[in-house]
Amino acid sequence: MSYNNKLNTAIIGATGYTGLDLIYILSKHPKVKINNLCATKNLGKKISFFDKRIKKNLPRITSINKINWDNLDLVFLSLPNGEAQKIIKKTFFKYKKIKYIDLSADFRLTNPKVYSKNYKKAHKAIQLIRDSHYSISELTKDVSKYRIISNPGCYPTSVQLPLVPLIIKKLIKTNDITIDSKSGFSGAGKNLEKKFKHKNLYKSTYAYGVINHRHTCEIDQELNKLTNKRINFTFNPHLLPTFRGILTSIYLKIEKGVTAKKIRNELIKFYKKSKFIKILKLNSEIGSGNVLNTNNCEISVCQTRIKNKIIIFSAIDNLVKGASGQAVQNMNLLFKFSNRLGFK
């Protein structure tokens, strides 16, 4: 289907960190009309009250009950886990032209039992999982036959972008991968203090989810699609006393005859048409500073003192490339717009 006019869209969960970044990007997108901004609190307020960057005159915040579903082409859902599936289940069959981009974990996992185990709640829309597609936009070719696009988690995005090309090309050993990720505290949402009780929360670094972080099963699912043998990795996240940004460090053993230079060249080749993936010079120092408030992912391949071992670093903004920016990329993919549309 070709969309020559603007898409009529609604953003449900408009006032969270991710929702605000999403609205900011969409407000500049030439193919988007924002019909509804929905939340459960602060009804009637302008969105600029929450984010001064948003200059466009947009609808005031309303409840979901004010949506005219017949007018919509696309709904973004930026909600706590478990909520998007309820809304989609209620509207999916009644409004058959609407497509959905879900920024929560509700449709990331193909096995509802794995979802229930990791998110401690039963999946309420199991029958719709087959109508959904998990999409990291640089790794997805076509999503046109799907009505539900599942936006990946921020940590899994930072992990898969550097790893997937190397696993496909069989350049690395997949029996012992160590993944160490550090994120700004915005990744935990506005209820941060309810989720984390440790001392000096905003002044210290904190390791958590040691045995099984929720994103581990997502990484597991997606990486194991690439090979017939199980990929063994450990994953540990850390919370940093910064607002946004992720730096992921991936410790790898490379196959015989493979060099760090070859790894870097393969990544350059794989992402040669990808505007948002930046492969740095070999052995480059890297931090999240360059990617904050952008949709970019910077990747640095580094040698170590051990001959057959390398470290790959990837840096993204967890709220943009790890969430809202990627959602806009997935929208562009879904409606066959230019992948760059909406971004500076």
C-alpha positions as CSV (number, residue, x, y, z in Angstrom):
1,M,0.0,0.0,0.0
2,S,1.4,3.4,-1.0
3,Y,0.8,6.4,1.3
4,N,1.1,9.7,-0.6
5,N,-0.7,11.7,2.1
6,K,0.1,11.9,5.8
7,L,-0.4,9.0,8.1
8,N,-3.0,9.6,10.8
9,T,-1.3,8.5,14.0
10,A,-1.9,8.2,17.7
11,I,0.8,7.9,20.5
12,I,-0.5,6.0,23.6
13,G,1.8,6.6,26.5
14,A,2.8,10.1,25.4
15,T,4.4,11.5,28.5
16,G,7.0,8.9,29.4
17,Y,10.6,9.4,28.5
18,T,10.3,7.3,25.3
19,G,6.9,8.8,24.4
20,L,8.3,12.3,24.5
21,D,11.3,11.5,22.3
22,L,8.9,9.7,19.9
23,I,6.7,12.7,19.7
24,Y,9.6,15.0,19.2
25,I,10.8,13.0,16.2
26,L,7.4,12.5,14.7
27,S,6.5,16.2,15.0
28,K,9.2,16.8,12.4
29,H,8.3,13.9,10.1
30,P,6.8,15.1,6.8
31,K,4.6,12.1,6.4
32,V,3.0,12.1,9.8
33,K,-0.1,13.8,11.3
34,I,-0.4,13.3,15.0
35,N,-4.1,12.9,15.8
36,N,-4.0,11.8,19.4
37,L,-1.6,12.0,22.4
38,C,-2.9,9.8,25.1
39,A,-2.0,9.3,28.8
40,T,-3.7,8.4,32.0
41,K,-2.7,11.6,33.9
42,N,-2.3,15.3,33.1
43,L,-5.2,15.2,30.7
44,G,-5.8,18.5,28.9
45,K,-2.2,19.6,29.1
46,K,-0.1,20.5,26.1
47,I,2.8,18.2,25.4
48,S,5.2,21.1,25.4
49,F,4.6,21.3,29.2
50,F,6.6,18.1,29.4
51,D,9.2,18.7,26.7
52,K,10.1,22.2,25.6
53,R,11.8,20.9,22.4
54,I,8.4,20.1,20.9
55,K,7.4,23.4,19.2
56,K,4.7,22.1,16.9
57,N,1.1,22.8,17.9
58,L,-0.2,19.3,18.7
59,P,-3.4,17.9,20.2
60,R,-3.7,18.2,24.0
61,I,-3.3,15.1,26.1
62,T,-6.4,13.0,26.4
63,S,-7.4,9.5,27.6
64,I,-7.5,6.7,25.1
65,N,-11.3,6.9,25.2
66,K,-11.2,10.0,23.1
67,I,-9.5,8.3,20.1
68,N,-11.5,8.0,16.8
69,W,-10.1,4.7,15.7
70,D,-11.8,4.9,12.3
71,N,-9.5,7.8,11.3
72,L,-6.2,6.1,12.2
73,D,-3.6,4.4,10.1
74,L,-1.0,3.8,12.8
75,V,-0.8,3.5,16.6
76,F,2.4,3.8,18.6
77,L,2.2,2.2,22.1
78,S,4.8,3.3,24.6
79,L,3.4,1.6,27.7
80,P,4.4,-0.6,30.6
81,N,4.8,-4.3,29.7
82,G,1.4,-6.0,29.6
83,E,-0.7,-3.0,28.6
84,A,-0.2,-2.8,24.8
85,Q,-1.4,-6.3,24.2
86,K,-4.7,-5.5,25.9
87,I,-5.3,-2.4,23.7
88,I,-4.3,-4.2,20.5
89,K,-6.5,-7.2,21.3
90,K,-9.5,-4.9,21.7
91,T,-9.0,-3.0,18.4
92,F,-7.1,-5.4,16.0
93,F,-10.1,-7.1,14.4
94,K,-12.5,-4.2,14.5
95,Y,-10.2,-1.7,12.8
96,K,-8.5,-3.7,10.2
97,K,-6.6,-1.0,8.5
98,I,-4.7,0.1,11.6
99,K,-1.1,-1.0,12.1
100,Y,0.7,-0.9,15.4
101,I,4.2,-0.3,16.6
102,D,4.7,-1.5,20.2
103,L,7.7,-0.2,22.1
104,S,7.1,-2.6,25.1
105,A,8.1,-6.2,25.3
106,D,4.6,-7.5,24.7
107,F,5.3,-9.0,21.2
108,R,9.0,-9.4,21.3
109,L,8.9,-13.0,22.3
110,T,7.4,-15.7,20.1
111,N,6.8,-18.1,23.0
112,P,4.2,-16.8,25.4
113,K,5.5,-19.1,28.1
114,V,8.9,-17.4,27.9
115,Y,7.1,-14.1,28.1
116,S,5.1,-15.2,31.2
117,K,8.3,-16.5,32.9
118,N,10.3,-13.3,32.4
119,Y,7.6,-10.7,32.8
120,K,5.6,-12.4,35.6
121,K,2.3,-12.1,33.8
122,A,0.2,-14.1,31.4
123,H,0.1,-13.0,27.8
124,K,-3.4,-11.7,27.0
125,A,-3.2,-11.8,23.2
126,I,-1.4,-15.0,22.3
127,Q,-3.4,-15.4,19.0
128,L,-1.9,-12.1,17.8
129,I,1.7,-13.1,18.2
130,R,1.7,-14.6,14.7
131,D,0.6,-11.3,13.3
132,S,3.5,-9.5,14.8
133,H,7.1,-9.1,13.7
134,Y,10.2,-8.3,15.8
135,S,12.2,-5.7,13.9
136,I,15.6,-4.1,14.3
137,S,15.3,-2.0,11.2
138,E,18.8,-2.5,9.8
139,L,18.4,-6.3,10.1
140,T,14.8,-6.4,8.7
141,K,14.0,-6.6,5.0
142,D,10.3,-6.4,4.7
143,V,7.5,-6.1,7.3
144,S,4.7,-5.1,4.9
145,K,2.6,-8.2,5.6
146,Y,2.5,-7.6,9.4
147,R,0.2,-5.2,11.3
148,I,2.0,-5.4,14.6
149,I,5.7,-4.4,14.7
150,S,7.5,-5.2,17.9
151,N,10.3,-2.7,18.7
152,P,13.3,-4.4,20.3
153,G,14.7,-3.6,23.7
154,C,17.5,-1.1,24.1
155,Y,20.1,-3.5,25.4
156,P,19.3,-6.1,22.7
157,T,19.6,-3.4,20.0
158,S,23.1,-2.5,21.2
159,V,24.0,-6.2,21.3
160,Q,22.6,-7.4,18.0
161,L,23.8,-4.6,15.7
162,P,27.5,-5.6,16.1
163,L,27.0,-9.3,16.7
164,V,24.5,-10.4,14.0
165,P,26.7,-9.8,10.9
166,L,29.6,-11.7,12.5
167,I,27.4,-14.7,13.5
168,I,26.0,-14.8,10.0
169,K,29.5,-14.8,8.5
170,K,30.8,-17.4,11.1
171,L,33.7,-15.2,12.1
172,I,33.4,-15.6,15.8
173,K,33.1,-18.5,18.3
174,T,29.6,-18.7,19.7
175,N,30.2,-21.0,22.7
176,D,31.5,-18.3,25.1
177,I,30.5,-14.7,24.6
178,T,30.5,-12.1,27.4
179,I,28.3,-9.1,27.1
180,D,28.6,-6.2,29.5
181,S,26.2,-3.3,29.1
182,K,25.9,0.0,30.9
183,S,22.9,2.3,30.6
184,G,21.7,5.6,31.8
185,F,18.9,5.5,34.4
186,S,16.1,6.7,31.9
187,G,16.0,3.1,30.7
188,A,14.2,2.2,33.9
189,G,11.4,4.8,33.2
190,K,9.9,7.4,35.5
191,N,9.3,4.8,38.3
192,L,13.1,4.3,38.8
193,E,13.0,4.7,42.5
194,K,10.4,2.0,42.9
195,K,12.5,-0.5,40.9
196,F,15.9,0.2,42.4
197,K,16.4,0.7,46.1
198,H,20.2,0.8,46.3
199,K,22.0,3.6,48.1
200,N,23.1,6.7,46.3
201,L,21.0,5.8,43.3
202,Y,21.9,8.9,41.2
203,K,25.6,9.0,42.2
204,S,26.7,5.4,41.7
205,T,27.1,2.5,39.3
206,Y,24.9,-0.5,40.0
207,A,25.0,-4.1,38.6
208,Y,21.7,-5.9,38.5
209,G,19.8,-8.7,36.7
210,V,22.9,-10.9,37.2
211,I,21.3,-14.3,36.8
212,N,18.6,-13.5,34.3
213,H,17.7,-10.0,33.1
214,R,14.5,-9.7,31.1
215,H,16.4,-8.9,27.9
216,T,18.4,-12.0,28.0
217,C,15.6,-14.2,26.6
218,E,15.1,-11.7,23.8
219,I,18.8,-11.7,22.8
220,D,18.8,-15.5,23.1
221,Q,15.8,-15.9,20.8
222,E,17.1,-13.6,18.1
223,L,20.7,-14.8,18.1
224,N,19.7,-18.4,18.0
225,K,17.6,-17.8,14.8
226,L,20.9,-17.3,13.0
227,T,22.5,-20.7,13.6
228,N,21.6,-24.4,14.2
229,K,23.7,-24.5,17.3
230,R,23.0,-22.8,20.6
231,I,24.8,-19.5,21.1
232,N,26.1,-19.4,24.7
233,F,26.6,-15.9,26.2
234,T,26.5,-14.2,29.5
235,F,24.8,-10.8,29.8
236,N,25.0,-8.3,32.6
237,P,23.5,-4.8,32.7
238,H,24.6,-1.9,34.8
239,L,22.8,1.3,35.8
240,L,24.9,4.4,35.4
241,P,24.3,7.8,37.2
242,T,23.6,9.4,33.8
243,F,20.2,10.1,32.3
244,R,20.6,8.5,28.8
245,G,22.9,6.4,26.7
246,I,24.2,2.8,26.5
247,L,27.7,1.5,26.1
248,T,27.9,-2.3,25.5
249,S,31.1,-4.2,25.6
250,I,31.2,-7.6,23.9
251,Y,34.1,-10.0,24.6
252,L,34.7,-12.4,21.7
253,K,36.9,-15.2,20.6
254,I,37.5,-15.1,16.8
255,E,37.8,-18.1,14.5
256,K,41.2,-19.2,13.2
257,G,42.6,-16.9,10.5
258,V,40.2,-14.1,11.4
259,T,41.6,-10.7,12.5
260,A,40.1,-7.7,14.2
261,K,40.7,-5.8,10.9
262,K,38.6,-8.4,9.1
263,I,35.9,-8.1,11.7
264,R,35.8,-4.4,11.2
265,N,35.8,-4.6,7.4
266,E,32.9,-7.1,7.5
267,L,30.8,-4.7,9.7
268,I,31.6,-1.8,7.2
269,K,30.5,-4.0,4.3
270,F,27.3,-5.2,6.1
271,Y,26.2,-1.7,7.0
272,K,27.4,0.2,4.0
273,K,23.9,1.4,3.2
274,S,22.9,2.1,6.8
275,K,22.9,5.8,7.6
276,F,22.8,5.3,11.3
277,I,25.5,2.8,11.9
278,K,29.0,4.3,12.3
279,I,32.0,1.9,12.3
280,L,34.9,3.6,14.0
281,K,38.6,3.2,13.2
282,L,40.2,0.0,14.6
283,N,41.0,0.2,18.3
284,S,39.1,3.5,18.7
285,E,38.2,4.7,22.2
286,I,34.5,5.1,22.5
287,G,31.8,6.4,24.9
288,S,28.1,7.2,24.6
289,G,28.7,10.9,24.3
290,N,28.6,11.1,20.5
291,V,25.3,9.3,20.1
292,L,23.2,11.1,22.8
293,N,20.0,12.5,21.3
294,T,20.7,10.8,18.0
295,N,19.6,7.7,16.2
296,N,23.1,6.6,15.6
297,C,25.0,3.5,16.7
298,E,28.7,3.7,17.0
299,I,30.7,0.5,16.9
300,S,34.4,0.1,17.7
301,V,36.4,-3.1,17.1
302,C,39.4,-3.4,19.4
303,Q,42.3,-5.9,19.7
304,T,43.3,-7.2,23.1
305,R,46.6,-8.6,24.5
306,I,45.2,-12.1,23.8
307,K,45.8,-13.1,20.2
308,N,42.4,-14.7,19.4
309,K,40.3,-12.4,21.5
310,I,38.7,-9.1,20.6
311,I,36.3,-6.6,22.2
312,I,33.5,-4.9,20.3
313,F,32.0,-1.8,21.8
314,S,28.7,-0.4,20.7
315,A,27.1,2.9,21.8
316,I,23.5,4.0,21.4
317,D,21.0,6.4,23.0
318,N,18.7,4.1,24.8
319,L,15.7,6.4,24.3
320,V,16.3,7.0,20.6
321,K,18.1,4.2,18.7
322,G,17.1,1.9,21.5
323,A,13.4,2.9,21.4
324,S,11.7,5.9,19.8
325,G,14.1,6.5,16.8
326,Q,14.0,2.8,16.0
327,A,10.2,2.9,16.2
328,V,10.2,5.7,13.6
329,Q,12.6,3.7,11.4
330,N,10.2,0.8,11.7
331,M,7.4,3.0,10.6
332,N,9.4,4.1,7.6
333,L,10.0,0.5,6.8
334,L,6.4,-0.5,7.3
335,F,5.0,2.2,5.0
336,K,7.9,2.1,2.5
337,F,9.2,5.6,3.3
338,S,12.8,6.5,3.0
339,N,14.7,5.1,6.1
340,R,16.1,8.5,6.8
341,L,12.7,10.4,6.7
342,G,12.1,12.3,9.9
343,F,15.7,12.5,11.0
344,K,18.1,15.4,10.4
